[in-house]
Amino acid sequence: QEQLVESGGGLVQPGGSLRLSCAASGFTLNYFTLGWFRQAPGKEREGVACISSSMGTTTYADSVKGRFFISRDKAKNTFDLQMNSLDFEDTAVYYCAVTNRGYYCSGIDENDYWGQGAQVTVSS
């Protein structure tokens, strides 16, 4: 009923681009804080990009600034992560997640909505 569905993962060469999409089903993303996270093998989950429900402010991890861009489409009830200039170190499972319990993606936890994950593999 209420879920996030991710799409757009895949295999890409270094320097290439991918666009991930997160679609909300059964609820509206209005007034939610929207975030993208990633987890590489052997590493902890890392916050990548965020749109705050407060003023729509966007924030990014230092490792992706200038390369990744988060955006939302209110009409489609979706939000995307555009990933450019991809590098080997960007290889990970990427998750979208949302919360209506606060303004910051750092507050997102297991009590919030999460996508199923999308594998992004950067390989030559």
LINSULBEL-V968970 format. One record per pair of residues at least 6 apart in sequence whose ideal C-beta (glycine too) atoms are under 7 Angstrom apart, sorted by the first residue. I is the first residue (numbers start at 1). J is the second residue. D is the distance in whole Angstrom. If there is no record, write none. Layout:
I:J:D, I:J:D
This chain:
1:26:4, 2:26:4, 2:27:5, 2:113:7, 3:25:5, 3:26:6, 4:22:5, 4:23:7, 4:24:6, 4:96:6, 4:98:7, 4:113:5, 4:114:6, 4:115:4, 5:23:5, 5:25:6, 5:115:7, 5:116:7, 6:20:6, 6:21:7, 6:22:5, 6:96:6, 6:115:4, 6:116:6, 6:117:7, 6:118:4, 7:21:5, 8:18:6, 8:19:5, 8:20:4, 8:21:5, 8:118:6, 9:20:6, 9:94:7, 9:118:3, 9:119:5, 9:120:5, 10:18:6, 11:121:5, 11:123:6, 12:18:5, 12:86:6, 12:122:6, 13:124:6, 14:86:6, 14:87:6, 14:88:6, 14:122:6, 14:124:6, 15:85:6, 15:86:7, 16:86:5, 17:83:6, 17:84:5, 17:86:7, 18:83:5, 18:86:7, 18:120:6, 19:80:6, 19:82:5, 20:80:6, 20:81:4, 20:94:6, 20:118:6, 21:78:6, 21:80:5, 22:78:6, 22:79:5, 22:96:3, 22:115:5, 23:77:7, 23:78:5, 24:77:5, 28:77:6, 29:77:6, 29:79:7, 29:98:6, 31:53:5, 31:100:6, 32:53:6, 32:98:4, 32:99:6, 32:100:5, 33:50:7, 33:51:7, 33:52:5, 33:53:4, 33:98:7, 33:99:5, 33:102:7, 33:103:6, 33:104:7, 33:105:6, 34:50:7, 34:51:5, 34:72:6, 34:79:5, 34:98:5, 35:47:6, 35:49:7, 35:50:5, 35:97:5, 35:98:7, 35:105:4, 35:108:6, 36:48:4, 36:49:5, 36:70:6, 36:81:5, 36:94:6, 36:96:6, 37:45:5, 37:46:6, 37:47:6, 37:48:6, 37:95:5, 37:97:6, 38:46:6, 38:48:5, 38:92:4, 38:93:7, 38:94:5, 39:45:5, 39:46:7, 39:92:6, 39:93:5, 40:91:6, 40:92:4, 46:61:6, 47:61:6, 47:105:6, 47:106:7, 48:61:5, 48:64:6, 48:68:6, 49:60:5, 49:64:7, 49:68:6, 49:70:4, 49:81:6, 50:58:7, 50:59:5, 50:70:7, 50:105:4, 51:58:5, 51:70:6, 51:72:6, 51:79:7, 52:103:5, 52:104:6, 53:103:6, 54:103:4, 58:70:6, 60:68:6, 67:83:7, 67:84:5, 67:85:5, 68:81:6, 68:82:7, 68:83:5, 69:82:5, 70:79:7, 70:81:6, 71:79:7, 71:80:5, 72:79:4, 73:79:7, 83:90:7, 86:122:5, 87:122:6, 88:122:5, 90:120:7, 90:122:5, 91:120:6, 91:121:5, 91:122:5, 92:120:6, 93:117:5, 93:118:7, 93:119:6, 94:117:7, 94:118:5, 94:120:5, 95:114:6, 95:115:5, 95:117:5, 96:115:4, 97:108:5, 97:112:6, 97:113:6, 97:114:5, 97:115:7, 98:112:6, 98:113:5, 99:107:6, 99:108:5, 99:112:4, 101:107:6
